[in-house]
């Protein structure tokens, strides 16, 4: 009995620690993904992109992301798809 209580508490702690990452809104996901593109010189074409990010220093419409950046963008896009996000 004591082990099952400890196991249940441990499982709950894991779930609670993951919850904030899952609580991001679709806009938060969109912003994080596009911040990565912005940091790499992307020139935004949409109204929201232009209003949110400064295009005055943009250099390209085809950015080259690092492996880590591409991995994070892929994660964000998968989450956006799973939620049916349509921010832009």
C-alpha positions in Angstrom: 0.0 0.0 0.0 2.7 2.4 0.9 4.6 1.8 -2.3 1.5 2.5 -4.4 0.9 5.8 -2.6 4.5 6.8 -3.3 4.1 5.8 -6.9 0.9 7.7 -7.3 2.5 10.9 -5.8 5.5 10.5 -8.1 3.2 10.1 -11.1 1.2 13.2 -10.1 4.4 15.2 -9.7 5.5 14.3 -13.2 2.1 15.2 -14.7 2.0 18.6 -12.9 5.6 19.4 -14.1 4.6 18.8 -17.7 1.3 20.7 -17.5 2.7 24.2 -18.1 4.2 23.1 -21.5 0.9 21.8 -22.5 -1.0 24.9 -21.4 0.5 27.2 -24.0 -2.1 28.8 -26.3 -2.0 28.4 -30.0 -0.8 32.0 -30.2 2.1 31.2 -27.8 3.1 28.3 -30.0 2.8 30.4 -33.2 4.9 33.2 -31.5 7.7 30.8 -30.3 7.9 29.1 -33.8 8.0 32.4 -35.6 10.5 33.9 -33.1 12.9 31.2 -34.3 12.4 32.2 -37.9 12.7 35.9 -37.0 16.0 35.3 -35.2 17.3 33.8 -38.5 16.3 36.8 -40.7 13.0 35.6 -42.1 10.9 38.2 -43.9 7.3 37.8 -42.8 4.6 38.1 -45.5 1.4 37.9 -43.4 -0.1 40.9 -41.7 0.2 39.3 -38.3 3.8 38.4 -38.9 4.7 41.9 -40.0 2.8 43.5 -37.1 4.5 41.1 -34.6 8.1 41.0 -35.9 10.3 43.8 -37.3 10.9 43.1 -40.9 13.4 46.0 -41.3 16.3 43.6 -40.6 15.0 40.6 -42.5 17.2 39.0 -45.1 15.4 36.0 -46.6 12.2 34.0 -47.2 14.2 30.7 -46.9 15.9 30.4 -43.5 18.5 27.9 -42.6 17.9 26.6 -39.1 20.3 24.8 -36.9 19.4 21.2 -36.0 18.2 22.2 -32.6 16.0 25.0 -34.0 14.5 22.7 -36.7 13.8 20.1 -34.0 12.0 22.7 -31.9 10.1 24.1 -34.9 9.0 20.5 -35.8 7.8 19.9 -32.2 5.8 23.1 -32.2 4.3 22.4 -35.5 3.3 18.9 -34.4 1.6 20.5 -31.3 -0.1 23.1 -33.4 -1.4 20.4 -35.7 -2.6 18.2 -32.9 -4.6 21.2 -31.4 -5.9 22.3 -34.8 -4.3 25.7 -34.3 -5.0 28.3 -37.0 -3.4 31.5 -35.7 -2.4 33.0 -39.0 
